[in-house]
Amino acid sequence: MVYTLLMSIFYLLMPVSIVLAFLWAPPAEILGETSRILYFHVPVAWVAVLAFVMSGISALLYLWDRNNRFFSMELKAYHAALMGLVFCVITVVTGSIWAKASWGSYWNWDPRQTSIMVLFLIYIAYFSLYSAMRDNSRRDILASAYLVFAMVTVPFLVFVIPRIYPSLHPDPIVNAQHRINMDPSMQITLIFSMISFTLFFLYLYTLQLRAAILQRKIEERQHEKL
């Protein structure tokens, strides 16, 4: 029921968000037409952070719940991290396109670019660890502990460190004087996009998780028959 509801809202909101981004919202001052990528770059960055936090919380619950009261938390942690990594890549790609249009180069080692790359490498290391420990009975415990550590780094790499050093990032323009300095139509469009991409993530995450749980049940039944 929840899955169907998410799908219905997503199919309604995503086309609306795209139309608003390209046809309704005006271009931002100074940034011009390139500012339209804001309605895709910011939502996917938000979803990446959301997925990484969900992954860390799921891993923490798995480590705390030794009686398995929370079903398949290790699977939830793994697939949330996987979706976070996918959206992190999209964040880097959309940010690089914006950088090329605004700064003349896809990569400038700007503090925000550097911090998101470090975050990307942290989660790449998780999947390398997970794959390398395929035959280790303690894999889920060690991998979950790593995800908790990775989650702790997220706020520092996303919100703290990029604001310590001078940046070319347009945040000081859009978020001048610590308040959102945007036209109301731009704010509405951004909100629609944030909701749409969040629902898109939840749809993909739920789909992946259902498939993974089904696969595990099939494997367990085959093992019982043997």
Protein Blocks (a to p, Z undefined) as FASTA:
>chain_A
ZZmmmmmmmmmmmmmmmmmmmmmmccdehklmmlmmmmmmmmmmmmmmmmmmmmmmmmmm
mmmmmnomaghklmmmmmmmmmmmmmmmmmmmmmmmmmmmmnopabgoiaklmmmmmmmm
mmmmmmmmmmmmmmpmklmmmmmmmmmmmmmmmmmmmmmmmmmpccfbfklmmmgghiac
ddfklmmmmmmmmmmmmmmmmmmmmmmmmmmmmmmmmmmmmmmmZZ
